[in-house]
Amino acid sequence: MKTEGSKMENWEKIFSTRNYAEASIIQGLLTENEIPVQVLNKQDSSYINFGDIELYVPAHLKLTAQQLLEKALLN
């Protein structure tokens, strides 16, 4: 049986931002390309400027996801 802490073990962080809209756009891009994505919002609920929103993908898809993001950012 997996413990709560082991759910993210095979996931790699590929992006971090403080901008929720930016995180949502990137999440949508990955999802559209059939790459599973988990969003971890570490922002303080009282102070939006403190903490990041992190996006994670399965470790075996990290390179594909990074290439997709690089291509999207260049356009």
C-alpha positions, -999 to +999 in steps of 0.1 A: +000+000+000+013+034-009+015+061+017+004+097+011+039+109+007+048+085-021+022+097-046+046+123-061+077+100-060+078+093-098+069+129-107+094+156-117+089+194-113+092+211-147+079+246-140+074+270-112+057+304-111+039+328-089+014+336-116-017+314-114-028+323-150+006+312-163+004+279-144-031+273-158-020+279-194+010+256-191-012+229-174-036+232-203-008+229-229+005+197-213-030+183-209-038+190-245-007+170-255-018+141-233+009+147-207-005+142-171+002+171-149-001+177-112-002+213-098+011+220-064+001+254-051+025+265-023+012+301-023+001+315+010-036+321+010-033+355+026-002+368+007-002+357-030+033+370-035+047+344-011+052+309-024+051+293-059+028+272-080+047+241-092+039+219-121+049+182-121+048+155-148+056+118-146+094+113-146+094+094-179+077+123-197+098+151-183+120+155-214+090+155-237+072+181-215+103+203-213+106+202-251+070+211-255+073+240-232+104+253-249+087+251-283+056+269-270+077+297-254+096+303-286+064+309-306 
